[in-house]
């Protein structure tokens, strides 16, 4: 048969690694098992450093459902101290696709963004901070650009 070690494993801690791990995770909220695949689509189509993809959902993915998954996973981390969700959560938060552009996020259109961002920053010390720095840099870049 195939020797699994011949298959290139995803780099540990990478977005691909997070997507792989997520496949074996149970949905964080058993009442909303469907959200799982939407969040997974975001991980599998990670924007990387490409801020031009901001707010653009991958094909077939529902942003609201992915955000709901993220919220449930954050709760799982904080309440159940379940570390298995940390990597997928980190990569979802750092995925431009999940966050619309600044002007929209500041408007009334997206209270979910503000709420979730503060939740994430509280829950994921370090990760949230890093994301916030990235976000500020990007905003600055947009103002300078």
Phi and psi in degrees as GROMACS dihedral restraints (atoms count N, CA, C in turn):
[ dihedral_restraints ]
;  ai    aj    ak    al  type     phi  dphi    fc
    3     4     5     6     1   -74.6    20    10
    4     5     6     7     1   139.3    20    10
    6     7     8     9     1   -90.5    20    10
    7     8     9    10     1   114.8    20    10
    9    10    11    12     1   -55.7    20    10
   10    11    12    13     1   -33.0    20    10
   12    13    14    15     1   -66.8    20    10
   13    14    15    16     1   -14.3    20    10
   15    16    17    18     1   -75.9    20    10
   16    17    18    19     1   -24.4    20    10
   18    19    20    21     1   -74.9    20    10
   19    20    21    22     1   131.6    20    10
   21    22    23    24     1   -66.2    20    10
   22    23    24    25     1   119.3    20    10
   24    25    26    27     1   -74.5    20    10
   25    26    27    28     1   152.5    20    10
   27    28    29    30     1   -65.1    20    10
   28    29    30    31     1   145.1    20    10
   30    31    32    33     1   -60.4    20    10
   31    32    33    34     1   131.9    20    10
   33    34    35    36     1   -60.5    20    10
   34    35    36    37     1   133.3    20    10
   36    37    38    39     1    86.6    20    10
   37    38    39    40     1    -1.7    20    10
   39    40    41    42     1   -84.7    20    10
   40    41    42    43     1   171.8    20    10
   42    43    44    45     1   -62.5    20    10
   43    44    45    46     1   -37.6    20    10
   45    46    47    48     1   -63.1    20    10
   46    47    48    49     1   -42.3    20    10
   48    49    50    51     1   -60.3    20    10
   49    50    51    52     1   -43.5    20    10
   51    52    53    54     1   -61.1    20    10
   52    53    54    55     1   -42.1    20    10
   54    55    56    57     1   -64.4    20    10
   55    56    57    58     1   -42.0    20    10
   57    58    59    60     1   -61.0    20    10
   58    59    60    61     1   -47.3    20    10
   60    61    62    63     1   -63.0    20    10
   61    62    63    64     1   -36.6    20    10
   63    64    65    66     1   -65.4    20    10
   64    65    66    67     1   -31.3    20    10
   66    67    68    69     1   -59.6    20    10
   67    68    69    70     1   -31.7    20    10
   69    70    71    72     1   -96.0    20    10
   70    71    72    73     1    -0.6    20    10
   72    73    74    75     1   -82.2    20    10
   73    74    75    76     1   148.4    20    10
   75    76    77    78     1   -78.4    20    10
   76    77    78    79     1   149.2    20    10
   78    79    80    81     1   -55.2    20    10
   79    80    81    82     1   134.9    20    10
   81    82    83    84     1   -63.3    20    10
   82    83    84    85     1   -27.6    20    10
   84    85    86    87     1  -119.7    20    10
   85    86    87    88     1   105.4    20    10
   87    88    89    90     1   -59.2    20    10
   88    89    90    91     1   -20.9    20    10
   90    91    92    93     1   -77.3    20    10
   91    92    93    94     1   -15.9    20    10
   93    94    95    96     1  -128.1    20    10
   94    95    96    97     1    61.5    20    10
   96    97    98    99     1   -63.6    20    10
   97    98    99   100     1   -23.8    20    10
   99   100   101   102     1   -68.5    20    10
  100   101   102   103     1   -28.5    20    10
  102   103   104   105     1   -59.9    20    10
  103   104   105   106     1   -29.9    20    10
  105   106   107   108     1   -54.1    20    10
  106   107   108   109     1   -47.4    20    10
  108   109   110   111     1   -69.5    20    10
  109   110   111   112     1   -26.2    20    10
  111   112   113   114     1   -71.2    20    10
  112   113   114   115     1   -43.9    20    10
  114   115   116   117     1   -63.1    20    10
  115   116   117   118     1   -38.3    20    10
  117   118   119   120     1   -63.4    20    10
  118   119   120   121     1   -39.7    20    10
  120   121   122   123     1   -60.0    20    10
  121   122   123   124     1   -37.8    20    10
  123   124   125   126     1   -64.6    20    10
  124   125   126   127     1   -38.9    20    10
  126   127   128   129     1   -69.3    20    10
  127   128   129   130     1   -40.7    20    10
  129   130   131   132     1   -71.5    20    10
  130   131   132   133     1   -21.9    20    10
  132   133   134   135     1  -117.3    20    10
  133   134   135   136     1    52.6    20    10
  135   136   137   138     1   -66.1    20    10
  136   137   138   139     1   139.7    20    10
  138   139   140   141     1   -73.5    20    10
  139   140   141   142     1   -17.2    20    10
  141   142   143   144     1    61.4    20    10
  142   143   144   145     1  -135.7    20    10
  144   145   146   147     1   -88.3    20    10
  145   146   147   148     1     7.6    20    10
  147   148   149   150     1   -84.9    20    10
  148   149   150   151     1    92.7    20    10
  150   151   152   153     1   -70.9    20    10
  151   152   153   154     1   -12.7    20    10
  153   154   155   156     1   -65.6    20    10
  154   155   156   157     1   -20.6    20    10
  156   157   158   159     1   -85.5    20    10
  157   158   159   160     1     5.2    20    10
  159   160   161   162     1   -50.7    20    10
  160   161   162   163     1   127.6    20    10
  162   163   164   165     1    76.4    20    10
  163   164   165   166     1     0.6    20    10
  165   166   167   168     1   -94.6    20    10
  166   167   168   169     1   112.7    20    10
  168   169   170   171     1   -69.4    20    10
  169   170   171   172     1   141.8    20    10
  171   172   173   174     1   -63.7    20    10
  172   173   174   175     1   158.6    20    10
  174   175   176   177     1   -56.9    20    10
  175   176   177   178     1   129.4    20    10
  177   178   179   180     1    85.0    20    10
  178   179   180   181     1    -4.4    20    10
  180   181   182   183     1   -98.5    20    10
  181   182   183   184     1   140.7    20    10
  183   184   185   186     1  -105.2    20    10
  184   185   186   187     1   116.8    20    10
  186   187   188   189     1   -60.1    20    10
  187   188   189   190     1   -42.9    20    10
  189   190   191   192     1   -60.5    20    10
  190   191   192   193     1   -39.0    20    10
  192   193   194   195     1   -70.2    20    10
  193   194   195   196     1   -37.9    20    10
  195   196   197   198     1   -66.1    20    10
  196   197   198   199     1   -39.5    20    10
  198   199   200   201     1   -65.2    20    10
  199   200   201   202     1   -38.7    20    10
  201   202   203   204     1   -63.7    20    10
  202   203   204   205     1   -41.6    20    10
  204   205   206   207     1   -59.4    20    10
  205   206   207   208     1   -45.1    20    10
  207   208   209   210     1   -60.1    20    10
  208   209   210   211     1   -43.6    20    10
  210   211   212   213     1   -61.6    20    10
  211   212   213   214     1   -47.9    20    10
  213   214   215   216     1   -63.0    20    10
  214   215   216   217     1   -39.1    20    10
  216   217   218   219     1   -67.6    20    10
  217   218   219   220     1   -38.1    20    10
  219   220   221   222     1   -62.3    20    10
  220   221   222   223     1   -40.5    20    10
  222   223   224   225     1   -64.6    20    10
  223   224   225   226     1   -40.1    20    10
  225   226   227   228     1   -60.7    20    10
  226   227   228   229     1   -42.5    20    10
  228   229   230   231     1   -64.9    20    10
  229   230   231   232     1   -44.9    20    10
  231   232   233   234     1   -78.6    20    10
  232   233   234   235     1   -35.4    20    10
  234   235   236   237     1   -91.8    20    10
  235   236   237   238     1   -42.3    20    10
  237   238   239   240     1   -96.2    20    10
  238   239   240   241     1    -0.4    20    10
  240   241   242   243     1    48.3    20    10
  241   242   243   244     1    43.2    20    10
  243   244   245   246     1   -90.6    20    10
  244   245   246   247     1   103.1    20    10
  246   247   248   249     1   -73.0    20    10
  247   248   249   250     1   -16.6    20    10
  249   250   251   252     1   -65.7    20    10
  250   251   252   253     1   -18.1    20    10
  252   253   254   255     1   -89.6    20    10
  253   254   255   256     1    -7.7    20    10
  255   256   257   258     1   -62.4    20    10
  256   257   258   259     1   -44.8    20    10
  258   259   260   261     1   -65.5    20    10
  259   260   261   262     1   -50.1    20    10
  261   262   263   264     1   -58.2    20    10
  262   263   264   265     1   -38.5    20    10
  264   265   266   267     1   -63.5    20    10
  265   266   267   268     1   -44.9    20    10
  267   268   269   270     1   -58.5    20    10
  268   269   270   271     1   -45.2    20    10
  270   271   272   273     1   -73.0    20    10
  271   272   273   274     1   -29.7    20    10
  273   274   275   276     1   -68.4    20    10
  274   275   276   277     1   -43.6    20    10
  276   277   278   279     1   -63.0    20    10
  277   278   279   280     1   -35.4    20    10
  279   280   281   282     1   -87.7    20    10
  280   281   282   283     1    10.7    20    10
  282   283   284   285     1   -98.4    20    10
  283   284   285   286     1   112.5    20    10
  285   286   287   288     1   -53.0    20    10
  286   287   288   289     1   -32.5    20    10
  288   289   290   291     1   -57.6    20    10
  289   290   291   292     1   -29.1    20    10
  291   292   293   294     1   -79.8    20    10
  292   293   294   295     1   -17.2    20    10
  294   295   296   297     1  -116.7    20    10
  295   296   297   298     1   119.9    20    10
  297   298   299   300     1   -69.8    20    10
  298   299   300   301     1   171.0    20    10
  300   301   302   303     1   -63.6    20    10
  301   302   303   304     1   155.5    20    10
  303   304   305   306     1   -44.0    20    10
  304   305   306   307     1   -56.2    20    10
  306   307   308   309     1   -56.9    20    10
  307   308   309   310     1   -37.4    20    10
  309   310   311   312     1   -72.8    20    10
  310   311   312   313     1   -41.5    20    10
  312   313   314   315     1   -64.9    20    10
  313   314   315   316     1   -32.2    20    10
  315   316   317   318     1   -77.8    20    10
  316   317   318   319     1   -21.4    20    10
  318   319   320   321     1   -75.3    20    10
  319   320   321   322     1  -174.9    20    10
  321   322   323   324     1   -73.6    20    10
  322   323   324   325     1   -14.9    20    10
  324   325   326   327     1   -62.1    20    10
  325   326   327   328     1   -31.1    20    10
  327   328   329   330     1  -131.8    20    10
  328   329   330   331     1    63.8    20    10
  330   331   332   333     1   -63.9    20    10
  331   332   333   334     1   -25.5    20    10
  333   334   335   336     1   -58.1    20    10
  334   335   336   337     1   -36.7    20    10
  336   337   338   339     1   -61.8    20    10
  337   338   339   340     1   -52.4    20    10
  339   340   341   342     1   -61.3    20    10
  340   341   342   343     1   -47.3    20    10
  342   343   344   345     1   -59.9    20    10
  343   344   345   346     1   -47.3    20    10
  345   346   347   348     1   -69.8    20    10
  346   347   348   349     1   -38.7    20    10
  348   349   350   351     1   -63.3    20    10
  349   350   351   352     1   -42.5    20    10
  351   352   353   354     1   -69.3    20    10
  352   353   354   355     1   -36.4    20    10
  354   355   356   357     1   -60.8    20    10
  355   356   357   358     1   -47.8    20    10
  357   358   359   360     1   -61.7    20    10
  358   359   360   361     1   -41.5    20    10
  360   361   362   363     1   -67.3    20    10
  361   362   363   364     1   -37.7    20    10
  363   364   365   366     1   -66.1    20    10
  364   365   366   367     1   -43.4    20    10
  366   367   368   369     1   -77.1    20    10
  367   368   369   370     1   -40.1    20    10
  369   370   371   372     1  -109.1    20    10
  370   371   372   373     1    78.1    20    10
  372   373   374   375     1   -58.2    20    10
  373   374   375   376     1   138.6    20    10
  375   376   377   378     1    91.1    20    10
  376   377   378   379     1   -60.4    20    10
  378   379   380   381     1   -64.6    20    10
  379   380   381   382     1   -49.0    20    10
  381   382   383   384     1   -60.2    20    10
  382   383   384   385     1   -42.0    20    10
  384   385   386   387     1   -60.0    20    10
  385   386   387   388     1   -46.5    20    10
  387   388   389   390     1   -61.5    20    10
  388   389   390   391     1   -41.8    20    10
  390   391   392   393     1   -66.0    20    10
  391   392   393   394     1   -41.0    20    10
  393   394   395   396     1   -62.7    20    10
  394   395   396   397     1   -40.6    20    10
  396   397   398   399     1   -61.3    20    10
  397   398   399   400     1   -46.3    20    10
  399   400   401   402     1   -56.0    20    10
  400   401   402   403     1   -44.2    20    10
  402   403   404   405     1   -64.7    20    10
  403   404   405   406     1   -44.1    20    10
  405   406   407   408     1   -62.9    20    10
  406   407   408   409     1   -42.9    20    10
  408   409   410   411     1   -60.3    20    10
  409   410   411   412     1   -41.8    20    10
  411   412   413   414     1   -66.0    20    10
  412   413   414   415     1   -40.4    20    10
  414   415   416   417     1   -63.1    20    10
  415   416   417   418     1   -45.4    20    10
  417   418   419   420     1   -58.9    20    10
  418   419   420   421     1   -45.7    20    10
  420   421   422   423     1   -57.6    20    10
  421   422   423   424     1   -38.3    20    10
  423   424   425   426     1   -68.7    20    10
  424   425   426   427     1   -37.6    20    10
  426   427   428   429     1   -68.4    20    10
  427   428   429   430     1   -38.0    20    10
  429   430   431   432     1   -74.6    20    10
  430   431   432   433     1   -40.5    20    10
